[in-house]
Amino acid sequence: MVSQPIHRKISAYPIGPFVPAPRGLSRSIRGARVRRPSAGPAEPVPDTAETLPRPQDALQNASPMMAQYLEIKRQHQDHLLFYRMGDFYELFFEDAVQAAAALDITLTRRGQHAGEDIPMAGVPVHSHEQYLLRLIRAGFRVAICEQTEDPAEAKKRGSKSVVRREVIRVVTPGTITEDGLLDARSNNYLAALAEAAGETGLAWLDLSTGELTVQPIERAGLPAAVARLAPGELLIPERLAQVPELFELWGEWKKRLTVQPNARFDSENGRKRLLALYGVGTLDAFGTFTRAEVAAAGALVDYVELTQKGRLPRLDPPRRVAAGQVMEIDPATRRNLELTRTMAGERKGTLLAAVDRTVTGAGARLLAAQLSAPLTDPRRIDKRLDMLAFFVGEEALRLDVREELKRTPDVERALSRLTLGRGSPRDLCCVRDALERAASLRLKLTPQGHLSPLPDGLNGVARDLTGGSGHSHEDLVQLLSRALGPDLPLLARDGGFIAAGFDPVLDELRALRDDSRRHIANLQAKYAELTGISGLKVKHNNVLGYFLEVTATHADKLLGEKYRSVFIHRQTMAGAVRFTTVELSDLERRVAEAGDKALALELEHFEKLVQGTCAVAEPIATSARALAALDVVSSLADLAVDRGWCRPVVEDSLAFDLRGGRHPVVEQALEEAGGGPFVANDCDLSAEQRLWLLTGPNMAGKSTFLRQNALIAVLAQMGSFVPAKSARLGVVDKLFSRVGAADDLARGRSTFMVEMVETASILNQATPRSLVILDEIGRGTATFDGLSIAWACVEHLHETARCRGLFATHYHELTLLASKLPHLSCHTMRIKEWQGDVVFLHEVAAGTADRSYGIHVARLAGLPAPVVARAEQVLELLEKGEQGSAVARLAEDLPLFSAAIRRTPEPKAAPAPAAGPSPVEEALKGINPDELTPKQALEELYRLRGMLGAGPDDGMLASHPPLRGAGHGHGPEACRNQRRRLHRLGRPAAGKA
């Protein structure tokens, strides 16, 4: 069962993010209701707008057209109103001011209202989509008001009657369907969040494809789920907008947030909407749904019906994603791993860009959806891998399939536009061509002698290509092929799209319309012969229509008794006279009527073709999904063959054993840049060494190694081959990544605070099935603080979370934990020193690093040579002995101060008098050591120290110098001293291994 288009009139009332934000909602989140774009609270309208007449003012003294506009605007006060005026959409009053500023178009004036000029701006109808897209991206909602009546019909009601106009739809970020406003390779989701009976439900749909999905969710999992979908618009009820623990989430998505009344998220009302939509008596046929899921799905349907003014598209039956069915990846991890967008918001350089070889829009969208939501069920993963393996082994078939798919249009979105009543002849052509390609592909996948047996998953895809078991699109394809001509207009009202020979009556009307020139020429020749006037011409203008024209010298002949009954005078010009005849007028009428009748008949055929197509929308949608799936598996197989990727083994264990793993994005970038081969590395996070501590120099490849293992886990669980020689992975339920550094100044968070927030999220949520990669935790604060935090994090991951993980650090002291934590294994990035230089081998090996080579990297980065030289001096002093005394010596010899002294010499002073011996020296001269007993010697020593002002306990701390920090070099003796002290710190807590 699938929904069919619903057409019914509804009462107009405000929709969208226009409910006053609840008082509990922070001011920045209340900005979700703004009518003009702003990163924070809405900026005030320019001063000139404060005196503009408001549309809700009284309508007295308004012109009929303006009165109509004001009444329509009153019903859509929170939208920009695109008011159709001939070939333009025009905006007035404050709408004009805002649109002119956002679009950088001219702001002009049109008449007056209430004694004030009316600001006006406009955009051409033929190119309005580009302006609409800019307004939507800027945060506006736009109501499209069209003429719903022919001007001739309006005149019948009176000379001053205004053409009827109605808002036919409201365009919001989540309800766009036009190809020109959408990215063909990305979904545009409208999502809704609801709570009922103590549960939370998330629902989302893509209006352009008809896909509808629901999922149970915990509040803690909302950020990850919303980040996975990246919806164009998110609907929430007022009550959730008031929940303090969700304010941060609302703040991140405030430009796409739409707060709705609680009543629209009622689960019982939602159930009734869904039953009416699908024409069923119960939802059990589609699955078991919680009340919260039904409420969220019902809110989506309600919102779509409101924005589309009572017209609903075909929607797939709701598909349920069970809890834990996909790998959970939080927003920070998605950003750090750059799965679908880089840190700069671009697609290039992402994992998606590196693996996307799809050749259809629907295939690209499906690939992105699968990559964003890796599976956690090994059986479903294997089903996808079986299909890939088949195409890897059948190269000829794979290439043939991909060539066929390249000629396949985007039938998903074409079908959605047709069911919404926004389709065109070209959309019908898309349906026809796509179904033809699907039938051809079905034949190619028919088992033949030279083909391996199709795996179960591919058998299902092949069956669905023709609409499912027992269905065929042949009749519809033949009908559309006979009906549609070769040159199709963008809009049905332009006509000319029905093929010649499809309708004999239409052919006759077209012949009369198109042969008017021949008929006119024949009449002109007839009248010229009749009158003997060779210069007689038949002409046309918009005022008189068709007419006969002769020079003034021949006018008397036509006005004479002989021809007066044939030629009717119309107009006298300075050098010519114009006439008409009954026959010419009749021809003109028949030509005009033929054109109108031909267009009307074409539109009638168009409606019938659309209805016939929508009647089988469900099997067409089934074929569309099969085409997308075929595109994904064949493209991933092509990638695997080209890149030499292997099939992973994904199982229920806790294994994570990669041999010869490579970073898919970096490897591709190296090849494109003509660089050397990527250095592959193994990673075995087995039960005996589930946590790796990775040390090594800067620029040696630690972060790349961390990311590549996380990306391989994503690829394997989405059902793709992976860049490795072999891979065996136990299912990862949650993936966490804390790599890189960034601040969040908008929320008052420093780089270190962001790092700690993300680390806290990881430590609180990681499970034994999780995979965690952490890079340089603790680097953003003081040495001791950072080392302590990193130390505690390693212990927590090992003892409490017990997860698989990679922990990269420059705190080399952490390697001592390997002797105390049985499942911690130390690894390092290998380097080679050669003739005073350092060569990074980018190889991971067991062991630890003793230096970070930060100064070498600084030299490579181009730091001034004196700075590098000075840094080497400082490092050498720090490595020679105890840190405290070394720093003191450095402070006494700071080149900055000595340089300043040289630049600003002190004025010469008078010579100081020669200093005499100090009291201590005098006392020492009076002591004879040979005459002192041991007790007397000790007493004299204390007396001398007292004369110097030093207490008896000074200097005790000198035997306990501070620990060294991350990135410092280590002298051999200093390292031994530190190890002895850290050995005491490294003792595990009672009861721990």
N, C-alpha and C positions, 0 to 999 in steps of 0.2 A: 504494500500500500504506500502510495506517495501522495503528497499534497498536490492539489491543483490550484490554479490561480483563482483568487477570490476577488470579486468586484462588488463592493457595496458602499453606499454613501455613509459617511460618519460625520458627526458634529465636530466643528472646528474648535479646538481649544489648545492652549499653549502646550508645547512638547519640548523634549530635550532638556539640556542642563539649565532649566530656567526656574526650578523650584528654589526658593530662598534657602541658602545653605544653613544647616542646623547650627545652633549657637555653640555646640561643642567643637565645631570644626575650626581649625586654625585659619587665620585670615588668608594665608597663602593658598590654602586648599579651596577656600571660598572663591578664589579666582577661577575655579573650573566653570563658573557660571558666567564669566565675562563675555561681553559681546565684541570686544576688540582685543586683538592679540597682545599678550604681554607675558614675559617670563615670570613675573610676579603679579602683585595686585594690579588691576587695570589702571592705566594712566587716564587722567581726565581728558574729556573731549577738548579740542582746541577752543580758546575763548570765543571764537566766532560762532561756535555751535551752541553756546549757552543761550543765545537769543533766538535760535531758530524755532519756528513753529513746530510743535509736536503733533504727530499724526493722531494722537488720541484726543486732540482738541475738538471742540464742537464743529460740526460740519456746515454750520450756517455760512452763507456767502461763498461756499466753495463751488467751483465749476463742476459740471456732471462728472467729468473724467477724474478730477481731483477728489471729489466726494467718493467715487468708487475706490480710488487708491487708498484713501484714508480708512475706509471701512475694512478693506482687506488687510491693511497694515495693522489695524487694531487687533486683528485675530492672530497676528504673527509679530508681536512687538519685540521679541528677542531674536529675530532673524533679520538678515539683510534681505530685502524684497526685490527680486528681479522682476520688474513689471514690464510685460511685453507691449511694445509700441512699434508696430510695423516690423522693420528689420533690426530693431534694437531692443535690448533689455535696459530699461531706464531705472535709476534709483533717485529718490528725492529725500529732502530734509537731511536728518542726521545720517541716514544710510548712505547718501551721496558723499557726505564729508568723509565718512570712514572708508568707503570703497575707493574714493579718489586717492586718499593717503596710502592705502594698502596696495593699490594697483598702479600707482603713479600715473593716473589718467587725469584729464582735464576736469576741473570742477567749474560748472557754469551755472546759469540761472534760467528758470523757466516760469514766467508769470509771477503772481503774488498770491499769498494766502494770509488772511488776517492782517493785511497791511504790510507784510514783510515779503521780500524776495524769497523764492523757493529755490534752494540749491539743487542742482541736478547733475548727475553723471550717467554715462551709459556705455554699454559694450555691444558690439555687433553680435547678432544671433548666430551667424555662421561661424564665428570664432569664440563663442562665449566659454567653451570648455576650458581653454587655457586660463582665462580669468577666474573661472570657478575654482579650478585647482589651486591657484594661488591664494584665494580667499580661504579655502578649506584648510590649507597648510598653515595659514596665519591664525587659525583658531575660530573662524566665523562659521555660522550655520546660515545657509541660504535657502530661501523659499522661492521656488520657480513659479511665477504667475503667467499663465498662457491665455491667449485669446481662445475662447471656446465657442465662438460664433462667427459666422461670416459677416463682414461689414454690410453686405446687401441685406441680410436678414435683419440686422439692427435697424437699418433705414426703414424697414416696413413698420417698425413700432413708432416711428416719428423721426423727424429730421434731426432732433437733438439727442436721440437715444445713443447710449454708449455701448460699444461692443462688450458682450459679456466676457468676463475674465474670472479664472479660478486658479488657486494654487494647486498644481497637480502633484507636487512632491516637495519635500524638504530635504535638501542635501546636507548630510552630516559626514564626519570622517569615516564612520563605519557603515554607511549605506550607499556608497558609490558603486555604480555598475558600469559606467562608460569606459570603454577601452582606453580612450584618450586620457582618462584621469587615473588609471590604474597601472601598476607595474605588472606586465604580463607574467613575470617569473616569481611573483610573490603573492601570497594570500592577503586579503584585507579583511581582518576579522572584526566582527562586532561581538563583544563579550558582555556577559551579565553575571553578577554575583548575588546570591541570595542565601538567607538563613531561614531554617524552619525546623521545628522540633529539635532544637539543639544541634543541628547539623548544618554544614555549609556546602553549597553546591555551586559549581562554576559551569556555565554554558557558553558556547560560542558558535557563530555561524559566519559563513562567507556568502553574502547576498549575491555575489557575482557568479557563484558556482552552485549554490543550494546546499552546501555541506552544513550539517548541524550535529554538534557533539556536546555531551555533558560529562561531568566528572565530579565525584565526591572529593572534597578537599578539606584539610585542616587549615585553620588560620595561619599556623606557622609555615605552611607550604604555599601560601598565596603568592609571595614575591617570586618564587621560582616558577610557579605555573603561569603567572601573568607575563614574566620575562620570556618564557618559552613561546607564548602566543604572540607577544608584541602587538596587541590589538590596535586597530585604528581608532576604536572608541570603546570605553568601558562603562557600563551602566551599573550603578549601585543604588540601593535604597537609602533614604534619609537616615534610617537607624544605624546603618553601618558607617555612614559618613561621620557619625558621632563617636565612634569607638577610638579611644586614644591610641591603642596599640597599633592601629592601622593608619594613623596620620602620616607616618613616614612613607608608606606605600602610596597613599593618595597623593602625597607631594611629588613623588617621582613621576606619576602619570597624570598630573593635574591638567595638562593641556588636552588630554584625551578622556577626561573624566566627565561623566554626565550623571548628575544626581537626580533621581526620580522619586516620586511619592511612594511611600511604603505599599499603598494599595496595589500598585502595579506588579508587586512581587508576591502577591498572595498565591499560595500553592494551589488552592481549589480553583481560583480563577484561571491559573495557568493550565491546570489539567483540562478545564473546559475548552480553553483556546486550542490546545493541542488536539483534542478529540475532534473539534470542528474543523481544524486545518486538514487532518488526515482522513476525515470522514469515517471514523471508527467508533466503537462503543467502549473500548478499553485500550490502554497503552501496553497491556501485557504482551501483545504480539511483538512489540519492539524491544522488550526487555523489562527488567525490574529497576525502577528508578526511585530514589528517595524524594521526599517532599521538597527538599531544598533544590534538587536538580530540576524537578518539574517547575518549581517557582521561577528558577533562573531561565529555563527555556521558554516558559510562558511570557516572561518579561521581554525577551528578545522578540517573540512573535508580535506582542502588543506594540513594541516600539517600531518595528518594521511597518506594521499596518498603519500606524500614525504618520510616519514620515512618507509613506507611499500613498497616503490618502485613500486607504481602504483597499488597495490592490496588493496582494501577496504573490510572491513568486512560487515556483515549485521548490519545495524543500525536501531533502532526503529525510527519511525517518531518523529520529535521534539515535546516534551511536554512542554507547557508553564506554568511557575509558575507566576501568576499575582502578581503585587505589593501589599504588605500587606497580602498575602495569608498565610504566615508563621510568627511565632513569631520572632521578631528580637532580637538576643542575641549577644552582641559585644564580641570581643576577650577576653577582661579582665574578663567579666562575665563568659565566658566558662571556662577560667582557674580557676577562683575562685570557681566555683561550681563543677569543675572536672566532667563534663558530660561524656566525652569519654576518657579523659586522665588526670591523676593526675598531680600535679605540677612537679613531677619528670619524667613525660612522660610515665608512665606505665598505663596499662589497669586495673590492679587489684586495687581495692579501688575506682573505679569510679561508677557513677550511671549506666552506661551501663553494667558494669560487674555485678552489683547487680541485674539487671532485666533480663539479657540475659539467657534464658533457651531454646533458639532455638537449633534445632538438625541438621540443614542444613546450608551450607555456604551461600546460597542465602537468607535464612531467617535471618541469623545474619546480613548480609549486609543491608537488608531492615529495620530491627529493629534499627540499628545504624542511618540510614538515617531518620527514623521517629522521633527518639529521638533528633536528631540534628536540626530538622526543625518542631517544634510543629505547629499545625494548628491554624488558627484564625477564622474558620467558624464553628459555633456550629453544623450545620447540618452534615458536614463531620465528625466531632468528634463523634457525636452520632451514625453515621453509623458504625464507628469502635467499639464503645462501645457496640452496639447491638450484634455484632459478638462475642465479648468477653463474654457478658452475656449469650449467647446461650451455649458456651462451658463450662462456669462455672456451668450451670444447667444440662449439659449432661456429667457427669463424665466418664461413660463407653466409650462413643464415643470419648471423648477427649483423653483418654489413648490409645484407638485403633488407632486413627489418628496419635498420636505421635510415636507410635511403627512403623507404616508404613513409616512415614517421616524419621525415623532413617536410613532406608535402601535406601533412595533416594539420588543419586549422584548429583553433581553440574552441571546440564544440561546447565545452562546459559553460563558458561565459556567453556564448551566442544563445544557448538554450535558455539561460537565465533571463537574458534581455527579452527574448520572445515571450516567456511566461509573464514577465512584468508589463508587457504591452509597449516596450520600448525597442522592439526588434525592427530590423530593416531587411530588405531583400538580400543584402549581403550576409545577414545572419542565417537566413534560410540556405544560402549557398554554402556557408560553413558547415551546417548540419549535413547537407548532401555530400559534400566532399569528404568530411570526416567519416561518415558511415561507409562510403565507398572504400576508403583506405582500411577501415576496420574489417570489411569483408575480404579484402585482398590479403590482409595480414592473417586472418583466420585460415585461409587456404594455405598460406606459407607454413603455418604451424601444424597443419594436418600431418599425422604420423606417416612417414614415408620410409622406404628401405634404407636410405642413406642417413636418416636422422636417428639420433639416440632417442630412447623413450622420454617423453616429456615428464618432468617431475610434477607432483600433485599440484603445486602452486601454479605452475605454468599451464597446466590443463584447465584450471579454473579461469585463468586469464583468457585463454583461447576461447573458452565457452562464452565468456562475458563479452567478447568483442562484438558478437552479433546480438547483444541485448539479453543474454541469459539463455538457459536451456529451453529449446523448442521455439525460440523467437527468431524472426528474420526481419531485417530492415529493407528488404528488396523492394517491396511495394512503395514505400515512402521515397526511396532513392529514385525509383523510376518516375514517380509523380513529379518530384522536384526537378528532375532532369528534363522532363517534357515541358514543365511550366516556366522555368527560369531561362531568360535569355543570356547571351554572352556578356553584355555590358550592363552591370547592375549599378543603380544610383545609390547614394548614401542613404537617402530617405525615400520611403514609399511614395510620398506625395509628389515626387518629381516624375514618377511614371517611367514607362519605357522598359520595364524589367520582365514583363511577361513575354515569352518567346512567340515568335510568329508561328501560326499554325496550331497553337494551343486552343484558341477560341475563334471560330470563324466570324462571329459577330464583332469581336474586337478587331479582327483583321480588316473588316469592312469600314469600321469607324476610323481606323488609322489611315486607310487608303484615302478616304474622303478628306481627312485632316491633312495628310501629307501630300496629297495630289492637288491641293488648292492652287498651286502655281500653274499647273497644267490647265485646270479649269478656268482660271483667270485669263491665261494667254488665249485660250480658245474664244472666250467672250470678247476679248479685246479685238481679235482678228475678225470676229463676226460683226461687231459694231463698226469697225473701220470700213469693212466691205459694204455694209448697209448704207452708210452715210457718205462714203467716198472720201472721208477725211483720213488720210494716212497718218497724221500726227496725233490721232486720238489715243490716249493712254489710260489704263486702269491703275490707280494708285491707292495708297492706304495711309491713314494717320489715326492717332488715338481718339481724335474728336469725331471725325466723320465716318471712320471705318473705311470700307472700300468705296471708291467713287471714280467716275469718268472725268477726264480733264482734257479740254481743247483750248486752243488759243482764242483770244477775243475776236479775231477775224472770222472764226468759224462758229461762234456762239449763236449768231442769228439763225443759222441754218437749222440748228437743233431746237431753237425756240419757235421755229415756224410751224405752220399748221400740219405739215407732213409728219413731223417727228414728235410733236408735242405730247401725244399719248404714250410714247415710248420713253422719252428722256425727261426726267424730273429734275428741275433746277434745284441746286443745293447751295451754291456759293459763288459770288462774283469776286474775282481778284483783279489786281491792276492790269495784268496781262493775260489772264486766263479765266475760264469759267468752268465750274464743276457741276456734274450731273450724276444722277444715279438712275437705276432702272429696277423694276420689280424683280427681274431675273437675277440681277447683281445682289440685291438685298437678300433674296432667298438663298443664294449661294453663300453669302457671308454668314447668314444665320445657321445654315446647315454645317458649315465648316467649324464655326464656334461650338455648336452643339456637339459635333462629332468629337472635338477635342475634349470637351467636358465629360461626355459620355464615355469616351475611351479611358480617361483617367479614373472615373468612378468605377468602371468595370474592372480595371486593373486592381484598384483598392479592394474591391469585393473579392477578387481572386486571392489577393494577398491575405485577407482575413481568413479565408477558408484554408489556405495553405498553413497559416500559423496555427489555426485550430487543429488541423490534422496532425501537425508536428507535436503540439502540446499534448494531444491525446495519447501519444506514445512517449511522453517525456521520461518516464521511469526507465524503460529499456534503453533509451538514448543515453541517459545519464550513466547507466551500467556500462555501456560501451565506452563512454568517455573515461570512466575510471580505469577500465581495462587498458585503454590506449596509454594513459598516464603511467600505469604500473609497468607496461611493456617498455616504455621509454626509459624509466628509471633503471630497471634491471639490465637492459641492453647497454645503457650508457655506463653503468658501473662495471659491467663485464669488459667493455671496451677499455675503460680506465685501468682495470686490473691487468689486462694483457699488455697494454702499452707500458705500464710502470713496473711490471714484474711483481705485483702484489700477490699475497698468498691467502688461502682460505683459513680463517681462524677457527679454532675449536672453542665454542662457548658452552659452558656447563654450569652446574649448580654448585661446584666446589668453590674454594677460596683461592684457587690458583691464580697466578699472574706471571706467566712465563713467556717472555718475548725474546726471540733470537733474531739478531740482525735488524732491530727496529730502526725506522727512519722517520723523520718529521715530514709529513706530506706536503706542507706549504713551503718550508724552507728548501726542501729538495727540488721542488718545481722552480722556485725562484733562482736557485743556483744554476739550473739548466738553462733557464731563459737568459740569465746574465752571462752565460758562457764560463761559469766558474768551475772549480774542481768538483769531483764527486762528493756526495754527502757521506760522512763517516757513520756507518751503522753501529749500533750498540745493543748489547743484551740487557735485559732487566728481568730479574727473577725474584718476585716478592712472594715466595712460597711461605709456608707456615713457619719454617725455621728462621727465615730472615724477612719477615713481612714488612719491616720498616728499615729503609735505607737512609743513612746519614751521608750526604754527599758534600765533600769539600773540594776545593780546587781554586785556581787563580781566577781572577776576573777575565771575562772574554774567552774562557776555556770551553763554554758550551753547557754550563749547568742548567740554565733556564730552558734552553732548547731541549735538553734531554728530559727535563721534567714535563714540559708541555707535550712532547711527542708521545709519551706513554699515555697521557690523558686522552689525547686525540685518537690514538689507536683504540682505546677502550670505547670511545664514542662510535668510531667507524665499525668496530666489530659488532656492537649491540644494535646498530641501525640496520645491520644485515649486509654489510659491505666487506669485500676483501680488504686486507690491511697491508701497509708498507713494512713488511718484515719477511724474514726467511721462514719463520714459523711462529705461531701464536696460540697459546692455550690460556684462556681467561675464564675465571669464575665470574658469574654475573656481578656487576657493580650496581648497587641499588642507588647510591648517591655519589656524585662526583663533586669534589671540592678543590678549588685552586686559589692560592694566594700568592700571586706572582706579580712583580712590578710595583710601582709606587705612584700614587696619585692622591691629591687632596680633594676636599669637598668644601670649598670655602662658602658656598651658598648656604650650607647648613652649619657653618662654623666648625668644621672638622679639619684638623691638620692632617698631613700625610701619615703621621704616626697613629693618630686617632682612627683614621680610616683602616689602617692595617690592623689595629687591635679589634675594631668592630668586626671586621671580616674574619679574623682569627677566632674570635669568641664564637661566632656563628658556626664555624667549622667544628670546634672542640665540643660544642653543645649538641651537635646533630649527628656527628659521625658515628657509624655503626661498624661492626666487624666486616660487613659486606662493602663498606665504602672504600673509595680510593681517594686519598688526600695527597695533594702536592703543595708544599710550602717552600717558599724561597726567601731566605734571609730574614726570618722573623726576628724582630728586635733591633734592626739596624737603625731605626729612626730616633733613638734616644741615647742616653748616656751608656757608656760601655758596660758598666756593671749591671745597670737595669736591663739592657738588651740581652746580655748573656743570661741573666737570671730568668727572664721571660722565656727565651729560647730553650733553656734547660728544662724548665717546668713543662713547656709544651711537648717536648720530646717524651718526657716521662708520662704525660697524660695520654698521648697517642699510643704509647706502648702498653701502658698498664690499664687504662680505663676504656678508651675507644677500641683498642685492639684491632685497628683497621690496617689495611695495606696502605703504605705511604712512602713518599719520597720527600726528604727534608734537606734542602740545600742551605749551607751556612758558611760564613767566614769565621765563626767562633770555633776555632780548632780545638778549644778545650772540651767541646761537647763530645769529641771522639772518645774521651775517657769513659763515657757511659757504656760503650760497647762491652766493657768488662763486667758491667753490672746488670745490663738489660739483655737477657738471652736471645731475644728476637730482633735485636738491633744489629745491623751490619754496616760497616764503614766502607765507603767507596770514594774514589777521587777521580778528578779529570787529569789525565796524564799530560805532562809537558816535557820539553827537552831544552836544556840550556846549551847554547852553542855559540862559542866565541863572544861571550858577554851578552848575548841576546837570548830571547825566550821564544820557543816554537810551540804553539798550541796544537796538540795532536788530536783534540776533540774525542779522545777515547776514554771510556769509563773503565776503571780497574779497581780491584779490591785494594783497600789501604786508605791512608790519610795524607793530607797535604800539610806541609809545614810552613808554607809561605803563600801569600795571596798575589804577589807580583803587581800590586796596585800601582807602584811607581812606573813600572814598565808600561802599563796601560796608559798612564797619564802622559808618558812620552809619546806613545802612539797617537794620543788624542791631540797633540800639538801644544801642550803646556810649554811656556817659555823655558828655554834651556836653563837659565839661572834658577828658576823655581824648581825644576826637576833636580838640579844639582844640590840645592839646599835641602830638598826633601830626602835625598840619599844620605846627606850628612846627619840630618835629624834621626833618620831610621838607624843609622850605624850607632849613634850615641845611645839611643833607646835600647838597642839590642845588646850593648856591651855589659850592662849591669842592671842595678835596681832602677826601676822606673822613676821613683821619686827624686833621687839624687840627679839622675840624668836630666829630668825636666828642669830641675833647679839650675843646673849648669847651662842648659839651653836658654833659660830666661835671662841669665846674666849676660848672654852673648847674642841677644836677638839682633840680627842685622838691621832691622828697622830702626831700632833705637840708636845703634852706632852710626847709621847713615844720617839720622836726624842730628846727631851731635856734630857730625862732620859738616852738615849743611848750615848749622846755626852755632857758631863758636861762642863760648861764654866770654864775657869781658874779662880782661886781665885783672887779677886781684893782687894785693900786696903779698909778698912772701910770708908764709906762716912761720911763726917761731918754731925752732927745733923742738920736737916733742921729747920729754924725758922718759925714763923707764916707767912702765906701768906698775901699779901696786903688786900685781901678781908676779911680775918679773923680780921685783925687790924681795918679795917673800920667798921665791924660789932660790934666790942667791943666798938667803940665810939658812937654807936647809942642807944638812949633811946626811945623805941617805945611809951612809955606813953606820951612823950612830942611832938610827931609828929602829925600834922594834916593829914587828908586823902591825901590831895594833896602833902604834903611833903613826906609822906610814899611812894607814887607812884614814886615820883622823885628819892628818895633814891634807890628804887628797880631797876629803869632803870640804875642808876649810877653803882650799884653793877654788874648788868648784863654786862654793858660795860666793867668793869674791867676784867670780865671773857672772853671777846671777843665774846660773843653771840649777834646776832642781835635781834631786837625787834620782828621779824616775825618767828624766829626759833621755830620749834616744832608745827607749825600749821598743818602740814600734818599728825601728829600723830593721829589726830581724824579721818583720812580717810585711814585706813590701806588697803593694796592691797587685791584683791580677792584671794581666795584659788584656787588651781589647781586640775586637774583630779587626782583622786586616793588619795588625802589627806583626813584625817579624819576631822570631824567638831565638835568642842565643841558647846554646846547649845547656849551660848551667842554669840559666833562668827557666828554661823549660822543665828541667828536672825539679827545681824548687817548686814551680807551680804544680807539677804533677803530684808531688807529695802532699801539698795543701789540698788540691782538688780531689785526691783520693779519699780524704775524709769527707768532703762535701758529697761525693758520689755514692756514698753508702745508701742502698735503697731503704725505703721506709719499712717499718716492721710489718711482716706479713706479705711483702711483695717479693717477687723473684729477683 
